[in-house]
Amino acid sequence: MMQTTWTDDVRQAAKRIRRRVLEHILKHNGGYMSQACSSAEILSTLYLKVMNLAPLDKPLRPRPFPGVPSRTNRRYFTGAEFNGRAQSHQDRFFLSPAHYALVLYATLIETGRMDPSGLEDFNRDGSSVEMIGAEHSPGMEVTAGSLGQCLSQAAGIALARRIKGEQGKVWVFMSDGEFQIGQTWEAVAAASFHRLDRLGVFVDVNRQQCDGLVVNVMHLEPLHQRLESFGWRVVRVSGHDPEALAAPAAQTADGRPLVVLCDTDPCFGLQLLREHAPKLHYLRFGTSDEREAYRRVLEAM
């Protein structure tokens, strides 16, 4: 039997993530497909190579939504349990763009952390498997709000972990459009000021957002130079190359928080999706013929 490498495992997991997301979208006639195309290698690399997460005994089945936490409701939980109960030396993960939730669920399944049957509860009343993930959703620990709030929370957690003497890192997955938001830059400045070099951010630079191309909504480039000017260590890589994605995380900490800008293709692995350009944010089939075309692609994946 031929022995596989971790890069082989990442690439295979990424293919299965895209396939699982497309399968789900065909079943429900809609979903965030371009996000799976652009981010599958990033999330697979994080889960299979970069992050030191606490292990699980077996894949978890998502629990029902327990209701709003209060003095009379002590049953509340967060989706962090899918990333394991982090000890002081282990890492924690935060998903900032909550509309990537389906991609995260698929990642958890393909990396052995979530039971595949959990997707049966997707977007149902009373379920924690929400279409726009919240803090109780699988793999999520905080509610990121309407974008742009997660980095602030993650930076605060990274600072708290340092004060407590914990060695585990804090990893954040972001989308490029979040750098149009003022709170993001406040968090960038604060993380640099506090020298949070155990905070790492991976950004899906797919140049797409719900209102169109990022360049047309609010141009961000040169994003790497802007982040460097705030005192961050910035690395720019191909978001579909596992080795390039993993390399920055292995660098020795130097007092600067790390951001990896991952240039990605929102149609990677699904060329048929280009026919929807420039409206790639959400895929919904206009005709039965179009749906059948995607079903044929799924069968060939």
C-alpha positions in Angstrom: 0.0 0.0 0.0 1.3 3.4 -1.0 1.9 5.6 2.1 0.3 9.1 1.9 1.7 12.3 3.1 0.0 15.0 5.2 -0.3 17.1 2.0 -2.1 14.2 0.3 -4.4 14.0 3.3 -5.1 17.8 3.1 -5.8 17.7 -0.6 -8.1 14.7 -0.4 -10.0 16.3 2.6 -10.4 19.5 0.6 -11.9 17.6 -2.3 -14.3 15.8 0.0 -15.3 19.1 1.7 -16.2 20.7 -1.7 -18.1 17.5 -2.7 -20.0 17.4 0.6 -21.0 21.1 0.3 -22.1 20.6 -3.3 -24.1 17.6 -2.4 -25.8 19.5 0.4 -26.6 22.5 -1.9 -28.1 20.2 -4.5 -30.3 18.7 -1.8 -31.5 22.1 -0.5 -31.3 24.1 -3.8 -28.9 26.7 -2.4 -25.9 27.4 -0.3 -22.5 29.0 0.0 -20.5 27.1 -2.7 -17.8 29.6 -3.7 -16.7 29.8 0.0 -16.1 26.0 -0.1 -14.2 26.3 -3.3 -11.9 29.0 -2.0 -11.3 27.8 1.6 -11.3 24.0 1.6 -7.5 23.7 1.5 -7.1 26.5 4.1 -9.4 24.8 6.6 -8.0 21.3 5.9 -4.5 22.5 6.4 -5.5 24.2 9.7 -7.2 21.1 11.0 -4.9 18.4 9.7 -1.5 20.2 10.1 -1.3 23.6 11.7 -3.5 23.5 14.8 -2.7 21.6 17.9 -6.3 20.8 18.9 -7.4 18.5 21.7 -8.3 15.1 20.4 -11.8 13.6 20.5 -12.6 10.0 21.4 -15.1 9.9 18.4 -16.9 12.3 16.1 -19.6 14.2 17.9 -23.3 14.5 17.1 -24.5 18.1 17.4 -26.8 18.8 20.3 -30.1 20.7 20.0 -30.0 24.4 20.7 -30.3 24.7 24.5 -31.9 28.1 24.6 -30.5 31.5 25.6 -28.2 31.3 28.7 -29.5 32.7 31.9 -29.6 32.0 35.6 -32.4 29.5 35.1 -30.8 27.9 32.0 -27.5 26.3 32.9 -27.6 23.9 30.0 -25.8 26.2 27.6 -22.8 25.1 25.6 -20.6 26.3 22.7 -19.5 24.6 19.6 -15.9 24.6 20.8 -16.4 21.0 22.0 -15.9 19.9 18.4 -12.4 21.3 18.6 -11.8 19.4 21.9 -11.4 20.8 25.4 -8.2 22.8 25.0 -5.6 22.4 27.8 -3.2 25.3 28.4 -0.8 24.0 25.8 -3.4 23.4 23.1 -4.8 25.7 20.4 -8.2 27.3 20.0 -9.9 28.1 16.7 -12.3 30.9 15.8 -14.4 31.2 12.6 -15.0 34.8 11.8 -17.3 34.8 8.7 -20.2 32.9 10.1 -21.7 32.3 6.6 -18.8 29.8 6.1 -20.5 27.6 8.6 -21.5 24.8 6.2 -17.8 24.6 5.0 -16.7 24.4 8.6 -19.2 21.6 9.3 -17.9 19.7 6.3 -14.4 20.2 7.5 -15.3 18.8 10.9 -16.8 15.8 9.3 -13.9 15.2 7.0 -11.4 15.5 9.8 -13.2 13.1 12.1 -14.7 15.6 14.6 -18.4 15.7 13.6 -20.7 12.8 12.9 -22.0 13.1 9.2 -25.5 12.7 10.4 -25.2 16.1 12.1 -25.9 17.8 8.7 -29.4 16.3 8.8 -30.2 19.0 11.3 -28.9 21.9 9.2 -31.0 25.0 9.5 -33.8 23.3 11.3 -35.7 25.0 14.1 -34.3 23.9 17.4 -30.9 22.9 15.9 -27.5 24.2 16.7 -26.4 23.4 13.1 -27.3 26.9 11.8 -26.8 28.2 8.3 -25.2 31.3 9.7 -23.2 29.8 12.6 -23.4 31.1 16.1 -21.4 30.3 19.3 -23.4 27.1 19.9 -22.8 25.8 16.3 -20.3 23.0 15.7 -16.7 24.3 15.7 -17.6 27.8 16.8 -16.9 29.3 20.2 -18.2 32.9 19.8 -20.8 34.7 17.7 -18.9 36.8 15.2 -21.7 39.2 14.6 -22.4 40.7 11.2 -18.7 40.2 10.3 -15.7 42.1 11.7 -16.2 41.2 15.4 -14.4 37.9 15.8 -10.8 39.2 15.6 -11.4 41.5 18.6 -12.7 38.6 20.6 -9.9 36.3 19.6 -7.3 38.9 20.4 -8.8 39.3 23.8 -8.7 35.6 24.4 -5.1 35.4 23.2 -4.2 38.2 25.7 -6.0 36.4 28.5 -4.2 33.2 27.7 -0.9 34.9 27.9 -1.7 36.5 31.2 -2.7 33.0 32.5 0.6 31.6 31.3 -1.0 29.3 28.7 1.2 28.3 25.7 -1.6 27.3 23.3 -2.1 29.5 20.2 -5.3 31.2 19.0 -6.1 30.8 15.3 -8.7 32.8 13.4 -10.1 32.2 9.9 -11.3 35.4 8.2 -12.6 36.6 4.9 -10.9 39.5 3.0 -14.1 41.6 3.0 -13.8 41.9 6.8 -10.9 44.3 6.3 -13.4 46.9 5.1 -14.7 47.1 8.7 -13.4 49.6 11.3 -13.5 47.2 14.2 -11.2 44.8 12.4 -8.5 47.5 12.2 -9.0 48.4 15.9 -8.3 44.7 16.7 -5.3 44.7 14.3 -3.9 47.7 16.1 -4.5 46.3 19.6 -3.0 42.9 18.8 0.1 44.5 17.5 0.4 46.8 20.6 0.1 43.9 23.0 2.6 41.9 20.9 0.2 38.9 20.6 2.6 36.6 18.8 0.6 33.5 19.7 -2.3 34.9 17.6 -2.5 33.7 14.0 -5.0 34.7 11.3 -5.6 33.0 8.0 -7.5 35.1 5.5 -9.4 33.8 2.5 -8.6 36.4 -0.1 -11.1 35.3 -2.7 -11.9 38.9 -3.7 -15.7 38.2 -3.5 -18.4 39.5 -1.2 -22.2 39.6 -1.3 -22.3 43.0 -3.1 -19.9 41.9 -5.8 -16.2 42.1 -6.2 -14.2 43.5 -3.2 -12.3 45.8 -5.6 -15.6 47.4 -6.6 -17.1 47.7 -3.1 -14.1 49.0 -1.3 -10.6 48.3 -2.6 -8.2 46.8 0.0 -4.9 46.4 -1.8 -2.1 46.5 -1.0 -3.5 44.7 2.0 -0.2 43.1 3.0 1.5 46.5 3.2 -1.3 47.9 5.3 -1.1 45.1 7.8 2.7 45.3 7.9 2.4 49.0 8.7 0.3 48.0 11.8 3.2 45.8 13.0 2.0 42.4 11.9 4.1 39.6 10.4 2.5 39.2 7.0 2.9 36.2 4.6 1.1 35.9 1.3 0.6 32.5 -0.2 -1.5 30.5 -2.6 -4.6 29.4 -0.7 -4.7 26.1 -2.5 -1.1 25.0 -1.7 -1.0 23.0 1.6 2.8 23.3 2.1 2.7 27.1 1.5 -0.2 27.4 3.8 1.4 25.5 6.7 4.9 27.0 6.5 4.2 30.4 8.1 2.7 28.8 11.2 6.0 27.0 11.8 8.0 30.2 12.0 9.5 31.2 15.4 7.4 33.8 17.2 9.0 37.3 17.2 6.6 39.5 19.1 4.3 40.1 16.1 0.9 38.6 15.5 0.8 36.5 12.2 -1.5 37.0 9.3 -1.4 34.7 6.3 -3.1 36.2 3.2 -4.3 33.2 1.2 -5.0 34.1 -2.4 -7.8 31.8 -3.6 -10.0 31.0 -6.5 -13.8 31.1 -5.6 -14.4 28.5 -8.3 -11.5 26.2 -7.5 -12.4 22.6 -8.1 -15.8 23.5 -9.6 -15.3 25.2 -13.0 -19.0 25.2 -13.8 -19.5 27.8 -11.1 -17.8 30.4 -13.3 -21.0 30.6 -15.2 -22.5 32.4 -12.2 -19.8 35.1 -12.2 -19.7 37.8 -11.0 -22.5 36.7 -8.6 -20.8 34.0 -6.7 -21.6 34.7 -3.1 -24.6 32.3 -2.9 -25.4 29.5 -5.4 -29.1 28.8 -6.2 -30.1 26.9 -9.3 -32.3 28.8 -11.8 -33.5 25.8 -13.9 -33.8 22.1 -13.6 -31.2 21.8 -16.4 -28.7 23.8 -14.4 -29.3 21.7 -11.3 -28.8 18.5 -13.4 -25.5 19.9 -14.7 -24.2 20.3 -11.2 -25.5 16.9 -10.3 -23.4 15.4 -13.1 -20.4 17.3 -11.8 -21.0 15.9 -8.4 -21.1 12.4 -9.7 -17.7 13.0 -11.4 -16.0 14.5 -8.3 
